[in-house]
Amino acid sequence: MSWQDVWAGLHLNSTGVMAAVLVGLVCAYLGVFVVLKRVVFVGLTLAQLSGAGIGLAFLLGPVLGALGHRYAHSVWPVGQVGTSLEWIAARPLCISLVVTLLGIWLLARHSWSHVVPRDSIVGAAYVAAYGMTLLFILRSPKGMEDVRELLDGSVIATSPADLMMLALVLGTVLVIHALFYKQHLFVAFDPEAAAAQSYHVAGWEALFYVTLGVAITVAMRQAGILLVFAYLVVPPIVGLVAARRMGSVLGIALLSAGLSAILGFVLALKWDLPLSPPTIGVGLGLLAVAALARRRSPA
C-alpha cells in the first residue's frame, strides 16, 4: 500500500484512529498506577475476565433474545422483563461488565490471602477466565472466529456511536481519577502511611479497581485483550524509565501511548497487518529509546 493510500485509509478510518488513541491514553494513565501498585497481572486477569464475559454473552445471547422476544409484549412487569432481556442480549458489554465486576470483588477478598498468596489467586483467576473464554466461544453460535476479535479487537470497525460511548465511559473514568488524583497516588505509593492518616484505603482501592475494570471492559471491546494489556504496561514503563517526577511520568506515558496508537495504525495499514503487532512494536521501540536515554543521562 502506498503512503497516499495509507493517508486515505487514515481519513476513512478516522473514528477508529480516535478510538485507538482514546483507549491508549486512558489505559496508559491507569497503567501507571497499575505498575506502581505492582498489580500488572491483575490488569491482564481483568482483561481476560472481560473476554470471558463477552464469550458468555455470545453463548447466552440467543437464549436471552428468544426469551425477551417471547415475553416482551406481555403485561407489566413481565413485558418489561422481556424488553430488558432483549436489550441485554443485543449488548454483550453488559454481561462482560457484570463478570468483570464479579471478578474484581473476588480478587479483592483479602481473607483469601491467609490461605494462599495473592498472586496465586490472580494466576488461578486468569487460567479460569482463559478457559471459560474458549469454552463459551466454542459453544456459542459464533465460534472460534471471535477469538481473533477478542485478541485484536475491532477498532477499524468503530462507528461514531461506538466512539461516543467509548468517550463517555472512558472520559468519566478520567474525570473520577482527576478529581481524586492525590488520594489514588498516596494510596498507590504508601498505603500504610495513608491508613495512618485516616485514609479509607480499602475504599480507595475499591474505587480504583472498579474504574479500572470498567475501563478495561469498554476498551477491550474495541481494542482487544492484547492491545489493552499492552497499553496498561508498555507506555507506563516508558514514562517510569524516562522520568522521575510523577507529572513527567504521566505525561511521557500518555505521549508514548498516543504515538503508539497513531503510528501503529499507520503501519498496520501500510503493511496490511492486525493493529496489535505494529502498535506494540512502536511502544517497545519507544521503551528502548527511553532506556538508552536513561542510561546515557547523568544520575
C-alpha positions as protocol buffer text, in pm:
chain_id: "A"
residue {
  index: 1
  type: MET
  ca { x: 0 y: 0 z: 0 }
}
residue {
  index: 2
  type: SER
  ca { x: 137 y: 342 z: -95 }
}
residue {
  index: 3
  type: TRP
  ca { x: 165 y: 625 z: 155 }
}
residue {
  index: 4
  type: GLN
  ca { x: -109 y: 806 z: -32 }
}
residue {
  index: 5
  type: ASP
  ca { x: -335 y: 505 z: 23 }
}
residue {
  index: 6
  type: VAL
  ca { x: -234 y: 499 z: 390 }
}
residue {
  index: 7
  type: TRP
  ca { x: -335 y: 864 z: 427 }
}
residue {
  index: 8
  type: ALA
  ca { x: -666 y: 791 z: 258 }
}
residue {
  index: 9
  type: GLY
  ca { x: -712 y: 492 z: 490 }
}
residue {
  index: 10
  type: LEU
  ca { x: -648 y: 707 z: 796 }
}
residue {
  index: 11
  type: HIS
  ca { x: -907 y: 957 z: 676 }
}
residue {
  index: 12
  type: LEU
  ca { x: -1156 y: 680 z: 603 }
}
residue {
  index: 13
  type: ASN
  ca { x: -1099 y: 520 z: 945 }
}
residue {
  index: 14
  type: SER
  ca { x: -1075 y: 843 z: 1144 }
}
residue {
  index: 15
  type: THR
  ca { x: -1318 y: 717 z: 1410 }
}
residue {
  index: 16
  type: GLY
  ca { x: -1105 y: 406 z: 1454 }
}
residue {
  index: 17
  type: VAL
  ca { x: -789 y: 617 z: 1493 }
}
residue {
  index: 18
  type: MET
  ca { x: -959 y: 834 z: 1755 }
}
residue {
  index: 19
  type: ALA
  ca { x: -1083 y: 523 z: 1938 }
}
residue {
  index: 20
  type: ALA
  ca { x: -733 y: 374 z: 1940 }
}
residue {
  index: 21
  type: VAL
  ca { x: -581 y: 696 z: 2073 }
}
residue {
  index: 22
  type: LEU
  ca { x: -851 y: 731 z: 2340 }
}
residue {
  index: 23
  type: VAL
  ca { x: -807 y: 372 z: 2459 }
}
residue {
  index: 24
  type: GLY
  ca { x: -430 y: 416 z: 2462 }
}
residue {
  index: 25
  type: LEU
  ca { x: -439 y: 738 z: 2665 }
}
residue {
  index: 26
  type: VAL
  ca { x: -680 y: 612 z: 2930 }
}
residue {
  index: 27
  type: CYS
  ca { x: -514 y: 272 z: 2966 }
}
residue {
  index: 28
  type: ALA
  ca { x: -170 y: 434 z: 2987 }
}
residue {
  index: 29
  type: TYR
  ca { x: -287 y: 669 z: 3263 }
}
residue {
  index: 30
  type: LEU
  ca { x: -441 y: 386 z: 3465 }
}
residue {
  index: 31
  type: GLY
  ca { x: -142 y: 167 z: 3383 }
}
residue {
  index: 32
  type: VAL
  ca { x: 97 y: 399 z: 3567 }
}
residue {
  index: 33
  type: PHE
  ca { x: -93 y: 323 z: 3888 }
}
residue {
  index: 34
  type: VAL
  ca { x: -118 y: -46 z: 3797 }
}
residue {
  index: 35
  type: VAL
  ca { x: 262 y: -62 z: 3763 }
}
residue {
  index: 36
  type: LEU
  ca { x: 320 y: 141 z: 4080 }
}
residue {
  index: 37
  type: LYS
  ca { x: 89 y: -90 z: 4274 }
}
residue {
  index: 38
  type: ARG
  ca { x: 272 y: -393 z: 4129 }
}
residue {
  index: 39
  type: VAL
  ca { x: -55 y: -547 z: 4011 }
}
residue {
  index: 40
  type: VAL
  ca { x: 24 y: -576 z: 3639 }
}
residue {
  index: 41
  type: PHE
  ca { x: -101 y: -933 z: 3628 }
}
residue {
  index: 42
  type: VAL
  ca { x: -430 y: -818 z: 3781 }
}
residue {
  index: 43
  type: GLY
  ca { x: -481 y: -596 z: 3476 }
}
residue {
  index: 44
  type: LEU
  ca { x: -427 y: -892 z: 3243 }
}
residue {
  index: 45
  type: THR
  ca { x: -665 y: -1105 z: 3451 }
}
residue {
  index: 46
  type: LEU
  ca { x: -936 y: -839 z: 3440 }
}
residue {
  index: 47
  type: ALA
  ca { x: -897 y: -814 z: 3063 }
}
residue {
  index: 48
  type: GLN
  ca { x: -931 y: -1190 z: 3034 }
}
residue {
  index: 49
  type: LEU
  ca { x: -1234 y: -1190 z: 3265 }
}
residue {
  index: 50
  type: SER
  ca { x: -1390 y: -928 z: 3041 }
}
residue {
  index: 51
  type: GLY
  ca { x: -1321 y: -1158 z: 2746 }
}
residue {
  index: 52
  type: ALA
  ca { x: -1488 y: -1445 z: 2932 }
}
residue {
  index: 53
  type: GLY
  ca { x: -1788 y: -1219 z: 2988 }
}
residue {
  index: 54
  type: ILE
  ca { x: -1813 y: -1145 z: 2616 }
}
residue {
  index: 55
  type: GLY
  ca { x: -1783 y: -1516 z: 2542 }
}
residue {
  index: 56
  type: LEU
  ca { x: -2064 y: -1582 z: 2789 }
}
residue {
  index: 57
  type: ALA
  ca { x: -2272 y: -1313 z: 2620 }
}
residue {
  index: 58
  type: PHE
  ca { x: -2216 y: -1484 z: 2283 }
}
residue {
  index: 59
  type: LEU
  ca { x: -2336 y: -1810 z: 2438 }
}
residue {
  index: 60
  type: LEU
  ca { x: -2638 y: -1671 z: 2624 }
}
residue {
  index: 61
  type: GLY
  ca { x: -2734 y: -1403 z: 2371 }
}
residue {
  index: 62
  type: PRO
  ca { x: -2965 y: -1616 z: 2154 }
}
residue {
  index: 63
  type: VAL
  ca { x: -3135 y: -1767 z: 2460 }
}
residue {
  index: 64
  type: LEU
  ca { x: -3188 y: -1430 z: 2628 }
}
residue {
  index: 65
  type: GLY
  ca { x: -3304 y: -1278 z: 2299 }
}
residue {
  index: 66
  type: ALA
  ca { x: -3558 y: -1555 z: 2242 }
}
residue {
  index: 67
  type: LEU
  ca { x: -3693 y: -1525 z: 2598 }
}
residue {
  index: 68
  type: GLY
  ca { x: -3709 y: -1150 z: 2569 }
}
residue {
  index: 69
  type: HIS
  ca { x: -3895 y: -1163 z: 2238 }
}
residue {
  index: 70
  type: ARG
  ca { x: -4139 y: -1415 z: 2382 }
}
residue {
  index: 71
  type: TYR
  ca { x: -4237 y: -1203 z: 2681 }
}
residue {
  index: 72
  type: ALA
  ca { x: -4174 y: -850 z: 2552 }
}
residue {
  index: 73
  type: HIS
  ca { x: -4540 y: -794 z: 2461 }
}
residue {
  index: 74
  type: SER
  ca { x: -4683 y: -939 z: 2781 }
}
residue {
  index: 75
  type: VAL
  ca { x: -4844 y: -733 z: 3054 }
}
residue {
  index: 76
  type: TRP
  ca { x: -4632 y: -537 z: 3300 }
}
residue {
  index: 77
  type: PRO
  ca { x: -4399 y: -632 z: 3469 }
}
residue {
  index: 78
  type: VAL
  ca { x: -4336 y: -945 z: 3258 }
}
residue {
  index: 79
  type: GLY
  ca { x: -4327 y: -735 z: 2942 }
}
residue {
  index: 80
  type: GLN
  ca { x: -4067 y: -502 z: 3096 }
}
residue {
  index: 81
  type: VAL
  ca { x: -3851 y: -801 z: 3189 }
}
residue {
  index: 82
  type: GLY
  ca { x: -3879 y: -932 z: 2833 }
}
residue {
  index: 83
  type: THR
  ca { x: -3778 y: -596 z: 2687 }
}
residue {
  index: 84
  type: SER
  ca { x: -3481 y: -580 z: 2927 }
}
residue {
  index: 85
  type: LEU
  ca { x: -3367 y: -927 z: 2824 }
}
residue {
  index: 86
  type: GLU
  ca { x: -3380 y: -827 z: 2457 }
}
residue {
  index: 87
  type: TRP
  ca { x: -3177 y: -515 z: 2535 }
}
residue {
  index: 88
  type: ILE
  ca { x: -2914 y: -715 z: 2728 }
}
residue {
  index: 89
  type: ALA
  ca { x: -2895 y: -985 z: 2458 }
}
residue {
  index: 90
  type: ALA
  ca { x: -2806 y: -721 z: 2198 }
}
residue {
  index: 91
  type: ARG
  ca { x: -2528 y: -574 z: 2417 }
}
residue {
  index: 92
  type: PRO
  ca { x: -2256 y: -826 z: 2514 }
}
residue {
  index: 93
  type: LEU
  ca { x: -2080 y: -546 z: 2703 }
}
residue {
  index: 94
  type: CYS
  ca { x: -2341 y: -563 z: 2981 }
}
residue {
  index: 95
  type: ILE
  ca { x: -2272 y: -928 z: 3065 }
}
residue {
  index: 96
  type: SER
  ca { x: -1898 y: -869 z: 3025 }
}
residue {
  index: 97
  type: LEU
  ca { x: -1909 y: -582 z: 3275 }
}
residue {
  index: 98
  type: VAL
  ca { x: -2100 y: -793 z: 3529 }
}
residue {
  index: 99
  type: VAL
  ca { x: -1845 y: -1075 z: 3501 }
}
residue {
  index: 100
  type: THR
  ca { x: -1554 y: -829 z: 3533 }
}
residue {
  index: 101
  type: LEU
  ca { x: -1701 y: -661 z: 3842 }
}
residue {
  index: 102
  type: LEU
  ca { x: -1766 y: -1002 z: 3997 }
}
residue {
  index: 103
  type: GLY
  ca { x: -1401 y: -1088 z: 3932 }
}
residue {
  index: 104
  type: ILE
  ca { x: -1291 y: -764 z: 4099 }
}
residue {
  index: 105
  type: TRP
  ca { x: -1499 y: -850 z: 4405 }
}
residue {
  index: 106
  type: LEU
  ca { x: -1349 y: -1199 z: 4426 }
}
residue {
  index: 107
  type: LEU
  ca { x: -991 y: -1076 z: 4378 }
}
residue {
  index: 108
  type: ALA
  ca { x: -1041 y: -807 z: 4643 }
}
residue {
  index: 109
  type: ARG
  ca { x: -1133 y: -1056 z: 4914 }
}
residue {
  index: 110
  type: HIS
  ca { x: -837 y: -1011 z: 5147 }
}
residue {
  index: 111
  type: SER
  ca { x: -942 y: -1305 z: 5364 }
}
residue {
  index: 112
  type: TRP
  ca { x: -817 y: -1539 z: 5092 }
}
residue {
  index: 113
  type: SER
  ca { x: -461 y: -1418 z: 5145 }
}
residue {
  index: 114
  type: HIS
  ca { x: -441 y: -1615 z: 5471 }
}
residue {
  index: 115
  type: VAL
  ca { x: -470 y: -1939 z: 5274 }
}
residue {
  index: 116
  type: VAL
  ca { x: -266 y: -1877 z: 4958 }
}
residue {
  index: 117
  type: PRO
  ca { x: -61 y: -1582 z: 4827 }
}
residue {
  index: 118
  type: ARG
  ca { x: -250 y: -1314 z: 4635 }
}
residue {
  index: 119
  type: ASP
  ca { x: -53 y: -1367 z: 4314 }
}
residue {
  index: 120
  type: SER
  ca { x: -153 y: -1733 z: 4317 }
}
residue {
  index: 121
  type: ILE
  ca { x: -519 y: -1634 z: 4339 }
}
residue {
  index: 122
  type: VAL
  ca { x: -474 y: -1392 z: 4048 }
}
residue {
  index: 123
  type: GLY
  ca { x: -298 y: -1663 z: 3845 }
}
residue {
  index: 124
  type: ALA
  ca { x: -577 y: -1912 z: 3911 }
}
residue {
  index: 125
  type: ALA
  ca { x: -836 y: -1650 z: 3814 }
}
residue {
  index: 126
  type: TYR
  ca { x: -653 y: -1580 z: 3487 }
}
residue {
  index: 127
  type: VAL
  ca { x: -637 y: -1950 z: 3397 }
}
residue {
  index: 128
  type: ALA
  ca { x: -1005 y: -1995 z: 3482 }
}
residue {
  index: 129
  type: ALA
  ca { x: -1104 y: -1688 z: 3278 }
}
residue {
  index: 130
  type: TYR
  ca { x: -899 y: -1800 z: 2979 }
}
residue {
  index: 131
  type: GLY
  ca { x: -1051 y: -2146 z: 2989 }
}
residue {
  index: 132
  type: MET
  ca { x: -1404 y: -2009 z: 3022 }
}
residue {
  index: 133
  type: THR
  ca { x: -1346 y: -1773 z: 2730 }
}
residue {
  index: 134
  type: LEU
  ca { x: -1252 y: -2059 z: 2498 }
}
residue {
  index: 135
  type: LEU
  ca { x: -1532 y: -2280 z: 2628 }
}
residue {
  index: 136
  type: PHE
  ca { x: -1802 y: -2014 z: 2591 }
}
residue {
  index: 137
  type: ILE
  ca { x: -1693 y: -1919 z: 2240 }
}
residue {
  index: 138
  type: LEU
  ca { x: -1662 y: -2279 z: 2125 }
}
residue {
  index: 139
  type: ARG
  ca { x: -2015 y: -2350 z: 2250 }
}
residue {
  index: 140
  type: SER
  ca { x: -2164 y: -2027 z: 2116 }
}
residue {
  index: 141
  type: PRO
  ca { x: -2318 y: -1995 z: 1768 }
}
residue {
  index: 142
  type: LYS
  ca { x: -2037 y: -1761 z: 1659 }
}
residue {
  index: 143
  type: GLY
  ca { x: -1739 y: -1994 z: 1713 }
}
residue {
  index: 144
  type: MET
  ca { x: -1361 y: -1954 z: 1702 }
}
residue {
  index: 145
  type: GLU
  ca { x: -1356 y: -1656 z: 1466 }
}
residue {
  index: 146
  type: ASP
  ca { x: -1448 y: -1443 z: 1765 }
}
residue {
  index: 147
  type: VAL
  ca { x: -1130 y: -1547 z: 1947 }
}
residue {
  index: 148
  type: ARG
  ca { x: -936 y: -1334 z: 1699 }
}
residue {
  index: 149
  type: GLU
  ca { x: -1173 y: -1044 z: 1757 }
}
residue {
  index: 150
  type: LEU
  ca { x: -1117 y: -1075 z: 2132 }
}
residue {
  index: 151
  type: LEU
  ca { x: -740 y: -1066 z: 2080 }
}
residue {
  index: 152
  type: ASP
  ca { x: -724 y: -797 z: 1812 }
}
residue {
  index: 153
  type: GLY
  ca { x: -1046 y: -604 z: 1872 }
}
residue {
  index: 154
  type: SER
  ca { x: -1241 y: -419 z: 1607 }
}
residue {
  index: 155
  type: VAL
  ca { x: -1100 y: -67 z: 1621 }
}
residue {
  index: 156
  type: ILE
  ca { x: -1116 y: -27 z: 1245 }
}
residue {
  index: 157
  type: ALA
  ca { x: -1489 y: -105 z: 1255 }
}
residue {
  index: 158
  type: THR
  ca { x: -1557 y: 159 z: 1523 }
}
residue {
  index: 159
  type: SER
  ca { x: -1872 y: 355 z: 1442 }
}
residue {
  index: 160
  type: PRO
  ca { x: -1943 y: 713 z: 1554 }
}
residue {
  index: 161
  type: ALA
  ca { x: -2190 y: 571 z: 1809 }
}
residue {
  index: 162
  type: ASP
  ca { x: -1921 y: 333 z: 1943 }
}
residue {
  index: 163
  type: LEU
  ca { x: -1675 y: 621 z: 1966 }
}
residue {
  index: 164
  type: MET
  ca { x: -1925 y: 836 z: 2154 }
}
residue {
  index: 165
  type: MET
  ca { x: -1997 y: 559 z: 2403 }
}
residue {
  index: 166
  type: LEU
  ca { x: -1624 y: 492 z: 2445 }
}
residue {
  index: 167
  type: ALA
  ca { x: -1552 y: 860 z: 2502 }
}
residue {
  index: 168
  type: LEU
  ca { x: -1836 y: 892 z: 2753 }
}
residue {
  index: 169
  type: VAL
  ca { x: -1732 y: 595 z: 2966 }
}
residue {
  index: 170
  type: LEU
  ca { x: -1355 y: 646 z: 2950 }
}
residue {
  index: 171
  type: GLY
  ca { x: -1398 y: 1022 z: 2994 }
}
residue {
  index: 172
  type: THR
  ca { x: -1597 y: 958 z: 3312 }
}
residue {
  index: 173
  type: VAL
  ca { x: -1321 y: 731 z: 3440 }
}
residue {
  index: 174
  type: LEU
  ca { x: -1061 y: 1002 z: 3372 }
}
residue {
  index: 175
  type: VAL
  ca { x: -1271 y: 1267 z: 3548 }
}
residue {
  index: 176
  type: ILE
  ca { x: -1303 y: 1044 z: 3856 }
}
residue {
  index: 177
  type: HIS
  ca { x: -927 y: 991 z: 3866 }
}
residue {
  index: 178
  type: ALA
  ca { x: -856 y: 1359 z: 3808 }
}
residue {
  index: 179
  type: LEU
  ca { x: -1082 y: 1455 z: 4099 }
}
residue {
  index: 180
  type: PHE
  ca { x: -917 y: 1207 z: 4333 }
}
residue {
  index: 181
  type: TYR
  ca { x: -566 y: 1210 z: 4190 }
}
residue {
  index: 182
  type: LYS
  ca { x: -388 y: 1283 z: 4520 }
}
residue {
  index: 183
  type: GLN
  ca { x: -576 y: 1013 z: 4706 }
}
residue {
  index: 184
  type: HIS
  ca { x: -504 y: 747 z: 4444 }
}
residue {
  index: 185
  type: LEU
  ca { x: -139 y: 849 z: 4428 }
}
residue {
  index: 186
  type: PHE
  ca { x: -95 y: 843 z: 4807 }
}
residue {
  index: 187
  type: VAL
  ca { x: -263 y: 502 z: 4841 }
}
residue {
  index: 188
  type: ALA
  ca { x: -60 y: 363 z: 4549 }
}
residue {
  index: 189
  type: PHE
  ca { x: 277 y: 481 z: 4685 }
}
residue {
  index: 190
  type: ASP
  ca { x: 232 y: 421 z: 5058 }
}
residue {
  index: 191
  type: PRO
  ca { x: -92 y: 253 z: 5170 }
}
residue {
  index: 192
  type: GLU
  ca { x: 35 y: 215 z: 5528 }
}
residue {
  index: 193
  type: ALA
  ca { x: 103 y: 588 z: 5564 }
}
residue {
  index: 194
  type: ALA
  ca { x: -232 y: 664 z: 5401 }
}
residue {
  index: 195
  type: ALA
  ca { x: -409 y: 442 z: 5654 }
}
residue {
  index: 196
  type: ALA
  ca { x: -220 y: 614 z: 5936 }
}
residue {
  index: 197
  type: GLN
  ca { x: -357 y: 948 z: 5814 }
}
residue {
  index: 198
  type: SER
  ca { x: -716 y: 817 z: 5827 }
}
residue {
  index: 199
  type: TYR
  ca { x: -749 y: 743 z: 5456 }
}
residue {
  index: 200
  type: HIS
  ca { x: -1002 y: 466 z: 5388 }
}
residue {
  index: 201
  type: VAL
  ca { x: -751 y: 260 z: 5191 }
}
residue {
  index: 202
  type: ALA
  ca { x: -992 y: -24 z: 5113 }
}
residue {
  index: 203
  type: GLY
  ca { x: -1246 y: 224 z: 4975 }
}
residue {
  index: 204
  type: TRP
  ca { x: -994 y: 398 z: 4751 }
}
residue {
  index: 205
  type: GLU
  ca { x: -863 y: 60 z: 4634 }
}
residue {
  index: 206
  type: ALA
  ca { x: -1218 y: -49 z: 4551 }
}
residue {
  index: 207
  type: LEU
  ca { x: -1281 y: 272 z: 4354 }
}
residue {
  index: 208
  type: PHE
  ca { x: -957 y: 223 z: 4161 }
}
residue {
  index: 209
  type: TYR
  ca { x: -1028 y: -138 z: 4070 }
}
residue {
  index: 210
  type: VAL
  ca { x: -1391 y: -71 z: 3974 }
}
residue {
  index: 211
  type: THR
  ca { x: -1291 y: 213 z: 3741 }
}
residue {
  index: 212
  type: LEU
  ca { x: -1006 y: 0 z: 3605 }
}
residue {
  index: 213
  type: GLY
  ca { x: -1245 y: -288 z: 3540 }
}
residue {
  index: 214
  type: VAL
  ca { x: -1498 y: -63 z: 3366 }
}
residue {
  index: 215
  type: ALA
  ca { x: -1227 y: 96 z: 3150 }
}
residue {
  index: 216
  type: ILE
  ca { x: -1079 y: -241 z: 3053 }
}
residue {
  index: 217
  type: THR
  ca { x: -1420 y: -387 z: 2968 }
}
residue {
  index: 218
  type: VAL
  ca { x: -1519 y: -98 z: 2744 }
}
residue {
  index: 219
  type: ALA
  ca { x: -1175 y: -58 z: 2586 }
}
residue {
  index: 220
  type: MET
  ca { x: -1130 y: -428 z: 2521 }
}
residue {
  index: 221
  type: ARG
  ca { x: -1450 y: -448 z: 2315 }
}
residue {
  index: 222
  type: GLN
  ca { x: -1285 y: -214 z: 2063 }
}
residue {
  index: 223
  type: ALA
  ca { x: -913 y: -281 z: 2101 }
}
residue {
  index: 224
  type: GLY
  ca { x: -893 y: -645 z: 2215 }
}
residue {
  index: 225
  type: ILE
  ca { x: -724 y: -812 z: 2510 }
}
residue {
  index: 226
  type: LEU
  ca { x: -367 y: -798 z: 2379 }
}
residue {
  index: 227
  type: LEU
  ca { x: -366 y: -429 z: 2289 }
}
residue {
  index: 228
  type: VAL
  ca { x: -540 y: -317 z: 2608 }
}
residue {
  index: 229
  type: PHE
  ca { x: -289 y: -507 z: 2821 }
}
residue {
  index: 230
  type: ALA
  ca { x: -2 y: -363 z: 2618 }
}
residue {
  index: 231
  type: TYR
  ca { x: -131 y: -9 z: 2677 }
}
residue {
  index: 232
  type: LEU
  ca { x: -159 y: -82 z: 3050 }
}
residue {
  index: 233
  type: VAL
  ca { x: 206 y: -188 z: 3069 }
}
residue {
  index: 234
  type: VAL
  ca { x: 436 y: -53 z: 2796 }
}
residue {
  index: 235
  type: PRO
  ca { x: 365 y: 327 z: 2796 }
}
residue {
  index: 236
  type: PRO
  ca { x: 372 y: 345 z: 3180 }
}
residue {
  index: 237
  type: ILE
  ca { x: 711 y: 171 z: 3181 }
}
residue {
  index: 238
  type: VAL
  ca { x: 834 y: 418 z: 2918 }
}
residue {
  index: 239
  type: GLY
  ca { x: 726 y: 702 z: 3147 }
}
residue {
  index: 240
  type: LEU
  ca { x: 883 y: 548 z: 3458 }
}
residue {
  index: 241
  type: VAL
  ca { x: 1211 y: 481 z: 3274 }
}
residue {
  index: 242
  type: ALA
  ca { x: 1230 y: 826 z: 3112 }
}
residue {
  index: 243
  type: ALA
  ca { x: 1128 y: 1045 z: 3407 }
}
residue {
  index: 244
  type: ARG
  ca { x: 1150 y: 1065 z: 3784 }
}
residue {
  index: 245
  type: ARG
  ca { x: 871 y: 1307 z: 3880 }
}
residue {
  index: 246
  type: MET
  ca { x: 515 y: 1178 z: 3873 }
}
residue {
  index: 247
  type: GLY
  ca { x: 383 y: 1455 z: 3648 }
}
residue {
  index: 248
  type: SER
  ca { x: 653 y: 1386 z: 3391 }
}
residue {
  index: 249
  type: VAL
  ca { x: 596 y: 1011 z: 3416 }
}
residue {
  index: 250
  type: LEU
  ca { x: 226 y: 1054 z: 3336 }
}
residue {
  index: 251
  type: GLY
  ca { x: 297 y: 1300 z: 3054 }
}
residue {
  index: 252
  type: ILE
  ca { x: 553 y: 1073 z: 2886 }
}
residue {
  index: 253
  type: ALA
  ca { x: 329 y: 768 z: 2932 }
}
residue {
  index: 254
  type: LEU
  ca { x: 39 y: 947 z: 2764 }
}
residue {
  index: 255
  type: LEU
  ca { x: 262 y: 1075 z: 2482 }
}
residue {
  index: 256
  type: SER
  ca { x: 402 y: 727 z: 2430 }
}
residue {
  index: 257
  type: ALA
  ca { x: 53 y: 576 z: 2416 }
}
residue {
  index: 258
  type: GLY
  ca { x: -68 y: 838 z: 2168 }
}
residue {
  index: 259
  type: LEU
  ca { x: 232 y: 789 z: 1939 }
}
residue {
  index: 260
  type: SER
  ca { x: 200 y: 411 z: 1960 }
}
residue {
  index: 261
  type: ALA
  ca { x: -170 y: 428 z: 1869 }
}
residue {
  index: 262
  type: ILE
  ca { x: -122 y: 659 z: 1569 }
}
residue {
  index: 263
  type: LEU
  ca { x: 199 y: 507 z: 1430 }
}
residue {
  index: 264
  type: GLY
  ca { x: 67 y: 156 z: 1494 }
}
residue {
  index: 265
  type: PHE
  ca { x: -242 y: 239 z: 1291 }
}
residue {
  index: 266
  type: VAL
  ca { x: -26 y: 380 z: 1010 }
}
residue {
  index: 267
  type: LEU
  ca { x: 199 y: 73 z: 999 }
}
residue {
  index: 268
  type: ALA
  ca { x: -98 y: -165 z: 1018 }
}
residue {
  index: 269
  type: LEU
  ca { x: -246 y: 0 z: 709 }
}
residue {
  index: 270
  type: LYS
  ca { x: 89 y: 17 z: 530 }
}
residue {
  index: 271
  type: TRP
  ca { x: 177 y: -349 z: 581 }
}
residue {
  index: 272
  type: ASP
  ca { x: -180 y: -488 z: 594 }
}
residue {
  index: 273
  type: LEU
  ca { x: -141 y: -621 z: 949 }
}
residue {
  index: 274
  type: PRO
  ca { x: -367 y: -653 z: 1252 }
}
residue {
  index: 275
  type: LEU
  ca { x: -341 y: -345 z: 1471 }
}
residue {
  index: 276
  type: SER
  ca { x: -182 y: -509 z: 1777 }
}
residue {
  index: 277
  type: PRO
  ca { x: 166 y: -613 z: 1646 }
}
residue {
  index: 278
  type: PRO
  ca { x: 278 y: -277 z: 1497 }
}
residue {
  index: 279
  type: THR
  ca { x: 130 y: -80 z: 1788 }
}
residue {
  index: 280
  type: ILE
  ca { x: 312 y: -295 z: 2043 }
}
residue {
  index: 281
  type: GLY
  ca { x: 627 y: -278 z: 1830 }
}
residue {
  index: 282
  type: VAL
  ca { x: 620 y: 104 z: 1831 }
}
residue {
  index: 283
  type: GLY
  ca { x: 570 y: 103 z: 2208 }
}
residue {
  index: 284
  type: LEU
  ca { x: 864 y: -129 z: 2262 }
}
residue {
  index: 285
  type: GLY
  ca { x: 1076 y: 87 z: 2031 }
}
residue {
  index: 286
  type: LEU
  ca { x: 993 y: 393 z: 2242 }
}
residue {
  index: 287
  type: LEU
  ca { x: 1082 y: 193 z: 2553 }
}
residue {
  index: 288
  type: ALA
  ca { x: 1422 y: 106 z: 2403 }
}
residue {
  index: 289
  type: VAL
  ca { x: 1485 y: 474 z: 2323 }
}
residue {
  index: 290
  type: ALA
  ca { x: 1387 y: 575 z: 2677 }
}
residue {
  index: 291
  type: ALA
  ca { x: 1612 y: 309 z: 2827 }
}
residue {
  index: 292
  type: LEU
  ca { x: 1910 y: 421 z: 2616 }
}
residue {
  index: 293
  type: ALA
  ca { x: 1848 y: 786 z: 2703 }
}
residue {
  index: 294
  type: ARG
  ca { x: 1825 y: 699 z: 3074 }
}
residue {
  index: 295
  type: ARG
  ca { x: 2147 y: 501 z: 3057 }
}
residue {
  index: 296
  type: ARG
  ca { x: 2337 y: 789 z: 2896 }
}
residue {
  index: 297
  type: SER
  ca { x: 2196 y: 1061 z: 3119 }
}
residue {
  index: 298
  type: PRO
  ca { x: 2382 y: 1156 z: 3438 }
}
residue {
  index: 299
  type: ALA
  ca { x: 2244 y: 1008 z: 3760 }
}
